[in-house]
Amino acid sequence: MRTALALVFAALVALVTAYPGPSQDYKIVADKPFLQRQRDFLRLLVRIQQPNYYSDQFELGNSYDVEGNINNYKNPQVVKQFLAIYKAGMLPRGVPYSPYYSTQRYETKLLFDLFYYANDYDTFYKTACWARDRVNEGQFLYAFSVATFQREDLNDIVLPPPYEIYPYLFVEADVIQKAYETRERDVGLTSPKTYVFPANYTVYNPEQLLNYYREDVGLNTYYAYYFYNYPTFLNETEYGLNFARRGEQFYYTRQQIYARYYLERLSWDLPDVEPYYYDRPFQTAYNPNLRYPNGQEVPVRPYEYSRQNSYDYNGNSYYYGNYYTGNNEYYTGNYYTGNYQPTYYYGYANNYDYYYPEDLLTYEKRVNDAIDYGYFFSPYQGKYPLYEDYYKGINYLGDVIEGNGETVNKRFYGSIYHYYRALAGKSVDPYNNHGLAPSALQNIYTALRDPANYQILKRVNYFFQRYKNYLPRYTYDELVYPGVKVVNVEVSKLITYFDYFDIDLDNVVNVKTPEDGQYVDYRARQTRLNHKPFTYTVDVTSDKAQDVYVRVFLGPKYDYLGREYNINDRRHYFVELDRFPYKVQAGQTTIQRNSRDSYVVTPDYPSYRTLFRKVEDAYQGRDQFYIDRSQRYCGYPERLLLPRGKKGGQAYTFYVIVTPYVQQDAHDFEPYNYKSFSYCGVGPNRKYPDDKPLGYPFDRPIYGKDFYTPNMYFKDVVIFHKKQEEVNAATTH
C-alpha cells in the first residue's frame, strides 16, 4: 500500500547521483486493471458511516457468501472463527470503536484475517464489499487499512488520508456541526458550491499553546500509519512474516515523538512534561472537542482527575474491561447503545484487561526485575537474555512493554503501554457501565492530541533508559572513524511560519446517491506549522574514497530556563532529521543536502477529492495516473521537521556524525515499501540498511570527553518564527 505524495521521486534521483545504486525507474504509468482496483478502493471508503450507495459494490456485497467461498481463503479456519463471532453478534455499526478494547481488538483481528488470507484480489474485493455494510465502520476501516498495508498484491494501492475518510476524529465537533447545518440548508444543490469552515485553536492555558502541534492531521496520520504497519495483534509466526527490529522500532518511534514534542515546548518556554503517575491526580484537564458520527462526544478528562476516585460498587478501585462471569464466559460491556443486548463469547476472550491498578505495579516490577536480572522468562521457551545480543534484547523489551504479538509472556508481563493509556483515558466511565465512547488515548487517530500521551511516553521511556544504562557506553574507538573528519557544517537560515491547510469534510455528511455527493464541497481550514526548505553542507575529509553513512540530528542547547544542557542530559532530546549514504572522495568532499530530501519525512498527502479525480480521469482515458514506488507514505510530516522557534530566535544544536556504511542487504536504500524506515520500519521480510542501534550515538549514556571524535560535528543554529506574510515578502524579493 502507498499514498500518493508529490515529487519525492526527484529526491530519490538526487540520492542516486550521490550514491551508486540501482538505476531502475520507479515511476510507471498505471494500467487499466490497476486503475480499476484503485477506483474500487476509493469508492469503498466513501462515507463509511452510511450504507454503500455505489450500486455495483452494494449488490456484490449482498450476493457474496463468505461461508460458501471458504475454499477461496488460504486459511479456512480463520473464516470459520470469524463467522462464529459474526453470527454471535459483533460490534454494531454506528457504535464508537476502539482497537484497545480486547473484544473489539479480537474481532478486528479476525476481520483482518478474512482480508489477509483471501486467495486473490477478486476474493479480497468481494469480501470487502460484503464487510463494508455489515461490520462496524471503524472496525472495517482499521482492518481494511491494515490488510491493504500488509498484502503484497496491494503495495501500489493509494489509500486516502484517514483525516478525510473519517474527519470526525481529526476535526473539532463545532466545525463538523457547521458542515451538518450547511448541508441541511443546501440539500437541494444542483451544482458544486464550496464552503470553507475555519478550524481555529482556542487557548485557555499554557498547554493549549501546543494544540496546533498535537492536533496536526499529518502528525496524527503518521501515528495511525505506524499502527497499520505494526498492528499490535500481528504475530510473525502466525502470519509467516519477519519484522526486523520491531521492538526497537517501538521504542525509537515513541522516544522520537516525545523528544520532538519537547523541542516544540522549548519554543514556548514550557518545561518538560511530568511522567505519568497513575497514583496522582492529573493536573492537565483535557477537552478533545471531538464527536463520533453517532453523536457521542469523545470523553473529557476533568482537572485533577485521579484513578483513585474510581470505585466499583463494593468500594474497590479497579480497571474496567471484559467482565468475567465464570464458566469461561466474558461479558462484553463495551457496546451499550440503548437497545443492543450485550453478547457472551465462549473461550476466546482473555482477561488481561480486567485487573486492579496494583496489578500494573506488579507488571512494572516484573519488567524492571527482568531488566535488572538480564532475562525475561517464558513457561514455554525458558530464558530470553537481554544483554547477550543487543538487537535481540531491545526487541524483547519493546515487544513486552507494548504487549504485541511477539511478546515473550503477556500473561506474566502484561501490556504496560496499552494499560497506561487505558487507565489515563477512561476517566468518567472506567468500567463501560454507561456506554461512554472511547477516549482520545484509546484511539490511534487521536492519541497524540491528548497532552497525557506525552506523560505516558516519558514513563515508557524510563524502562528503556533503565535498560540502556546497563549497556556499556560507547568508547572513543567505537565512535571514531579513522581517516575521516567532519571539518565544517553550514546550515542556511532556519525559518518557520504558520500557514493554512484545507481538509475535505465531504465524508461527514450523508447523501443518497453519488450524484448528490458530487455537489458537496465542504472544507475545514486549519492552521499548521511549516518551515522554509533549508539546506546544509557538510565538509568531510577522508584518507581514501569510500562509502560513508551520514546521520543528522537536531537537539536543544538550553533548557526552558535558559540554562545550558550538558551532553548526557540533552542526548534524550535529539531528534533525527535525516540519514543517508554517500560516496566521499580522497581529500575533501562537500556534501550538500536539502531538507526536502530527508529520508525520515513525508510530504503532504493529496486530498480525497484530488485523488478521486485523477484516478477517474485516468480510468476514463482523459489523463495518465502514475505509480511512483519511490514515494514515502509513512514518515514524519516534512512540515514539522523543525520546531517553531521564536520571533527573536531560539537556539538549538545541529549535529552530524559520519560513520562507515556497512551494507546490510542488496536492496539497501531502495524504496522501502513506501516507508520512511527510521520512523516506520522497513516492512516485513526486509533488513534495516544500518548496522547501528536506532538513535546512535545518543542511545547510551555519555560521560567524559571520549564521546567527541573528529567524525562528528556540533553546530549551533537559531530557528526564527515569522508571519507567513513576512516569509512570502522575503521570497518575492
N, C-alpha and C positions, 0 to 999 in steps of 0.2 A: 504494500500500500504506500501511497505517497500523497502529498498535497502539492498543488501547482504553485511554485514560487518563482519570483521574477529574477531573471538574469544571473542565476547562480552559475550557469554553465560558463559564463565568462570568467568567473573566479577559478574554476577548475582549469580552464585553458591557461590562465596566468600561472597557476601552480605547475602545470606540466612543462612550461617553458623554463621554470626554475629548477625543476627536479625531474629527471628522466623517468618515464613510466609508460604505461600502455597508451598508444595513440588512438585508441578506439573513440569513435564519435558517439557520445551518449544521448544525443538528441535525434529522435526519429519521428517521422510523421505517423500519426495513429491511423490504422486501417479501419475499415467499416466494422468488422467483428468487435474490435476493441471499443470503438465508439458506441456500439450497441450496448456493451456491458457498462461503459461509463454512464451512459444515459439511463440505464436501468437503475444504477446506484443512486444517482441524483434524484430520480423520481421517487424511489423508495423512502428517502429521508425527508420528503416534503411534508410538513405539518404532521409529524408522527403522533401528535396527541389526538388527532381525529382519524376516522376511517380513511383508508386509501381511496382517493377519488379518480385515480387512473384506472379505467375500466379493465384494461388488459391485465394489469397486476392484480386487481381485485378478483377478477374471475379466475385467474391462475391460482391464487391462494385458496379460493373456495373449492376448486376442483382437485387440489393436490391432497393426496392421502399419505401422510408420513409413514404410518404403520404399514400400508400396502406397498411401500417402496423401501422397506427396511434393508433389502439387499443392495440398495444403491448407496449405502454408507459403509465405510471401511471398518467400522466397529459397531455391528448391530446391537451390541449390549448397551451402548450409551443411548441408543434410540429407545430401547425398552425402559431404561431408567428415566429418561425424560418423559416418556408418555405416561409412566406410572404417576409421577408427581403432577403432570399436567391434568390428568383425569381426576386426581385427588383435589386439585384446586391450587393454582399458583397465585402470586400477587396479581390482583385485578388491574386492569387498565384504569388510568386516571388517579392511581394512588402514588404518592411520592415514593421514590425508590432510593435505596442506599446500598452500595456493594459492601458496606461494613456490617450489615446485619447478617448473621450466619445463615439463616434460612434463605434469604434473598441471594446471598452470595452463592450458595449451593445451587439454587435454581438457575442462576446466571451461568454457572459453570456447565451445567447440563445443556443449557441452550447453546452455549458456545460450542460444546462438543458436537451438537447436531450440525452446526455450521461447519466446524473444522473437519469433521470426518466425512463430509459429503464427497462422494467419489469424483465428481467433476463439477464444472461450473453450472451446468444445467440443473443438477440436483441441488446445489447450493442456492441458486436463484429461486427455484420453486419453493425451497424450504423457507427462504427469506420472505417471499410473498405470502406464504402461509402464516408465518410467525408475526409479520408486520401488524396484522389486525387482531391477533389472538393472545398476545402476551403483553405485559406491561410495557409501555413505550420507553420508559427509562431503562428497563431491563433489556429491551430489544436493542436500543441504541448502543449500550455498553457491549453486549455480547456480539452484535453485528460488527461493531468497530474493531474489537479485539480480533475477531476472526479474519477481518479484512487485513489487519496488520500481520497476522501470523501465517496465512495461507500463501504459499509461494506463487500460485497462479493468479493472485490478486495484487502482486507487488506494484504494478503500474497504475492501479486504480487511484483516482483522486477523491478523497472524502472532503466535503465542505467543512469549514471550521466549525467546531461544536458550538461556538457562541452564536452562530446563525442557524444551526439546526435546532438548538434548544436555548433561545435567548433568555428564558426565564431565570436561569442560574448565572447569568452574566450581566444583565441589565436591571437596574433598580425598578422596584414594583411601580413607582409612580409614573415612570416612563412607559412601562408596559400598559398601565391603565390608560394613558393618553392614546396609545395606539388602539385599544379596545373602543374607547369613546369616539375616536375618529372614524373607525370602521362602522359603528352604528349610524353615524350621520351620512356616510358615503357608501352605504350598502348597494346603491343602485348605479355605481360608477360604470360608464361605458367607454372610458378612455383612461390612459395612465395619468396618475396625479401623484406627485412626490410630496411627502411630509417629512420634515426633519425635526426631531424632538431633542432638545438639549438634555444631556445627561451630566449634570453638574455635581461637583463634590461639595458637601457642606461640612464645615469644620467646627466642632464644639469643644474639642480637647486636643492636646498635642499629638496623641496617637493618630488622630484622623488627618493630620497633615500628610500622612503617607498613604491615604486612600487611593490616590492616583497610581501608586505603585502596586499595592496589594490587589487592587481591582482591575489591573491592566488585563484585557482579554487575551493578549498574546502570551503573557506570563502564565495565566491560568490554563490556556490551551496547551502550553508546553507540559505542564504538570499532568494534564489529562492524557496527553500522548505518551508520557512516560509509563503510565499505567496500562495503556493499550499495548505497549511493548512488553511490559513486565506485570501482567495481571497477577495478583497475589496467589491465586489458586493454581497457577501453572507449575507443573512438576515435570522436570526434564525426562525422568524415566517413563512416566505415563505417556508423554507425547513424543518421545524419541527425539528430543531437541537438546542442544547444549548451549547454554547461555554463558559465555565467557565472563568470568569475574562478576557474577550477578550480585553477590553480597557486597563486594567492594563498590559496585556501581550504586547500590542503595545508599551506602554511607556517603559516597562522594557527592552525589546529587543533592542530598539533604544538607550536607556541610556547605556546599557552594550556595544553595538558596539562602541559608542562614547568613553566610558571610556577605553575600550581595545585599541582603536586607540591612545588615549593619552599616555597610558603606553608605546606603541611602539615608540612614538615620543620622549619620555624621553631617550630612548636608543641612540638617535642621538643628544641629547641636543637641541631638537627643542621645541619652545614654544607651548602653547595651540593654537588651531585654533581660529580664529575670528568667531563670529556668522555670519550667512548670513544676509547681508543688501541688499535689492533689490534696494535701492536708492543710492548705492555707487558702484563704479567700482570694478570688480573682479581683485584682484592683482595676482591671480594664473591662468595663462593660462593652458589649458589642451588639449592635443592631444591624443585621445584614441588609435589611430593607429589600429582601427578595421574596418572591411569591411563586409557588408551584402552580401549574396550569389549573389544578382543581380549586384554587383559591386559598389553600393553606399557606401560611407565612412560614418562612424559614425561621426557627425559633430565635428569640432574643436571649442573650446572656445578661442577667442583671448585674449591677455593680456589687462587688464584694460577694459574689456567689461562691458558696463553698459546698463541696461534695458532702461534707459532714452534715449539711442541712437536709439531706435526702434520706428518708427512712421508710421502711415498709410498715405494714400495719401493726407489727409487733415491736416497733421501735428499733429494729436492726437496720444498720446502714449497709446497703449492698448495691451492686451494679445490676442494671437491667439486662435482659436477654431472653432467650427462649426458655420458657418455664417448664421445668421437668416435673412431670406428673406421676412418675412411677411407671412400671410395666413397659419401659422403653418407649414412652410416648413423650413428645415435646410439643408444647402449645406455642404456636407462632402468633404471638400477640402484637406483631409489627403492623398488621394490616387493617386495623379497625377503620371502617368508613361509614359506620352508622347502620348499615344493614348487612354487611358482609359477615358471614359466620366463620370464625377462626377455624383453621384446619389442623388436624392431627396428622403428623407424619410418624412413620414407624421405622426405627433403626438407623436412618441415615444421619439425623441431626446430631451435632455434638453439643456439649455443654461448656465449651471454652468461654462463651460469652456470659456465663452465669457464675458470678463469683463475688466475694467480698473485696472491698478495697485492700484489706490486709493481704489478700491473695496476690495482688500486684506487687506489694512489698516483698512477698516471698519469691515471685518470679525475678524481681530485680536482684535480690540477694543471690539467687542461683546463678544468674548471669555474671554478677560480679565475682562470685566464687570461682566460676569457670575461667574467667579472665585471670584471676589470681593463681589458681591451680595450674592453668595451662591446658585444660581439657574440657570439652563438652562430653556428655555421656548419653548413650542411647541403649535401650534394652536389647536392640537388635544388632547393632554394629559395634558396640563397645565404646572405646575412646575415640574422640575426634581432637587431635592435637592442634593447638592454636599457634605454636611457636616453631614447630619443626619446618614448616614451609609457609612463608608469609602469605602467599596468594590463597592457599587453602584456608589458613587461619582467619584471614579477614573475611573471606566468603562465608565460612561457618558462622562468624559473629554477625555479619549483616543479615544472613538468612534467618538466624534465630531471633534477632531483635524485630525484624519485620514480621516473622512468623509466616513466611511464604511457603510455597510448595516444596522447597528444598530444605526446610529447617530440619535439624537432626532429631529433635524430640519436642514437638509442640506441646504435648501433654505436660511435660516437666518444666519447660522454659516459657511457655505461653506465647503471646504475640504482643510484646510490650508496646511497640509503636502504635498499633491499632487500639490497644486498650487505653492508652493515653488520650487519644482523640475521642474515644467513646466516653470516657469519664469527663473530659472537659466539654464535650459537645452537648450531651443530653442533660441540660441543667434543670429544665422545668418538669419534664416527664421522664424520669430516669428509667422507668420500667415499661414504657409504652402502654401504660394502662389507659391513657386518654387519647391515643391515636395521634399524638403530636408528630409533625413532619420531621424528617431528619435535619439535624443542624448543619451549619456550614462546614464544620470539621468532619462530617460524616458523608461528604460527597467529594469526589475527585475534581469536580469542576469549581468548587467553591472553597476548598480548604485553605488556599493561600490568601483568601480575602480576610480571614479571621486573625487578628493580632496574636491570639493564643497559639496559633500554629507555630509561630517562631519561638515561643517559650517551650513548646514541645520539642522542636528541633534542637534547641540548646540542651535540653535534658538528654535527648537521644545521643547527641554528640559526646556527652560525658562518657558513655560506655566505650566509645571508640577511642577517645583520648586516653582513657584509663588503660586500654589495651596497648595503644601505641607508645605510652610511656614506659612499658616494659620492653619495648623493642630497642635494640642498640641504636644510638644516634649515628648519623652519617659521619664518617671520618673524612678528613681532608682528602685522603687518597681516593675515597669513593666519590667525592664530589668533583674533584678536579678533572679536567680533560687535557692531558698532556699534549703540548704543541698547539693548543687553541686558546685564544684570548679574545674577549669582547673588549675592544678598545674604546668604543663610544656608542651611546644610544641617543638619538634625537627624536623628539615627538612634536608633531605640529600642534597648533593651538587647540585645546580641548574645550568645546562649547556645547552646552546642552540648551534645550528650549522645550516649551510645550507647544504641541500642535493639535489638530483635531482629526478624529478618525470616525468614519461612519460605519455603523453596524446595521446590517439588514435585519429588520424586525418582521418581515413578511410572514414568517412561520408562526408568529404568535396569534394571528387572527384566523379564524376558521372561514373557509369558503366552501361552496358546494361543488364547483366544477373547476377544472384547470383554466377555463376561460375567465371565470371570475377572478382567479388568483393573479392573472397577468396584469390586472389593473391596480393591484395593491403594491404600493411602493412606500413603505414606512422605514425610517432610519433613525437610529439613536446616534447622536453626535457626542462623542466622548473626548475629553481632554486627556492627552497622554504625553509621556516623556519621550523625547527624541534627542538626537545629537547630530552635529555636523560630522560627516565622514572625516576621519583623520588618518594621517599616515605616520609611520615611524620608520627610521632607518637604524640598522644595527651594523656597525663596522666590526668585522671579525678578521683576525689574523690567524693563519694556520701554517704549520710547517710542511703541509702537503695537501694535495687535492683530495677531498674525502666527503662522504655524505654525513651531514650532521642533523641534529634534531633541535629545533628552536621552540622554547616554551616561554610564553609571555603571561605575566600576571599584573594585576593592579591591587594595591593594598593601602591601608591607612598609614599616615605618618604621625598624626596626633590623635589623641582621644577626644571626646566631646568637650573636655575642659581645656583643650589646647596643650596638654602635656605630651611630650614626645614618647612614643612607644619604644620599648626595647624589642629586639627582633623575635624573641621567643613568645612574647605576648601577642604581637601583631601577626605572627605567622598563621593564626587561626582565621584571619580575615582577608587573606589574599584570594582574589577571585581570578580564575583562569580566563584570559582574554583570547588566547589563540595558541595553537601548536601546529608545527608543520616541518617537513623535512626540507633540506636544502643542500645543494652541491656547492661547497666552497672550494676556491682555488688556492694553490700555494701562494703565500703572501697575504695581501689584504683583499677582502671581499666586502662589498657594501650590499646588505640585504635591505630592500625596500618593500614595505607591506602596507596595504590599505585595510582599514577596519572592516570594510565590506567583504574582504577575502577571508575573514576569520572562519576557522573550522568549527567553532563552538556555537555559532549563531545561525538563525534562520530569518529571512526577510518576512515581510507581511504576507498574509495569505490573501488570495483573491476572494472577492465576495461570492456568495452563493449565486447571486443574480448574474455576475460576470461569467462565472464558471459554467453555469447552465447555458448561457447564450453562446459561448464559444463552442461548447460541445454540440449544441443543436445546429449551429451554423456549419460545423464540420460534417455532422451526420447528414445534413441536407445537401451537402456538396457546395456550400457557399464559401467555405474557407477551409483552412487546414488547422488541425489540432496537434500539438507536439507533445510527445512523451520525452521528458528530459530527466534521464536517470542520474544526472549529477546533482539534482536538486536535493536539498535537505529539508524535509518536512518537520522533523523533530529536532529542536535545538532551542537555545536561549534566544529570546527576541533580540534581533540586531539593534533595535532602537534603545534597548536597556543595557547595552554593553557598558555604558558609563553611568555612574551615579549623578544625581542632579547638580552637585556642586553649589556654589553661591554666586551672587551677583558680583561681589568683590573678589571671588576666587576661593577655592577650597583646596588645600594641599593634600596630595596623595603620593604614593610611590609606585612608579612603573618599574617592573622587574623583568629582566630577560636572563635566561640561562641557556647555554648551548651544550648539548650532550651528544655522545656518539649515537648515530642512527643504527640500530640493530634490527634488521628486517625480521619480522615475525611470520610473514606469510607472503606468498607470491602476489597476493592481491592487496598489499598494504596501500592505503590511501586511494584505492579505487572507491567509487561511491558505495557507502555502507547502507544499502537498502534505504536510502533517503534519510539517513540519520546523521546528526552531529554526535560522534561517538563519545566525546568527553561527557556529555550531559544525557545521552540517550542509549549508550552502549552500541555494540556493533551488530546486534541481531543474533538470531540463532545460527549455530554452526559456523561462526566466523571467529577469527583471532584479533585481539587488540593489536594495533600497529605500534606497540610500545612495550618496552621491557622494564619500565619503571612503575612504581606504585602510582595510583592516581593522586594528584596533588603534590607530587615530588617537585622540589625538595622540602616543602613546608609541612609534610605529613608527619614528621617526627620532631621531638624536642631539639632545640638549638641552644647550645651553650658554648661560649668561648669564640675565639677568632677563627677556629678551624673551618667554620661554615663559609667564610668568604674566600672564594677562589677566583683565579683570573678569567674563567669561562662564564662568569655571571656579572651582572651589572645592575645597580640600583640607580634609578633616575628620579629625581624629584620633579613632579608635574603639578600643575594647577588646573582645576576644572572650573570654568566660568559658566554661570547660568544667565541667559539673556532672554528677552522677549522675542517672539517669533518675528515681529516687525523689524527688530534690530538685525536679526540674522539675515532676513531677506534683503534688507537695505545694504548690508555689507557684501552680500553675494552679488548684487547687481552693479556694484561699483568696483 
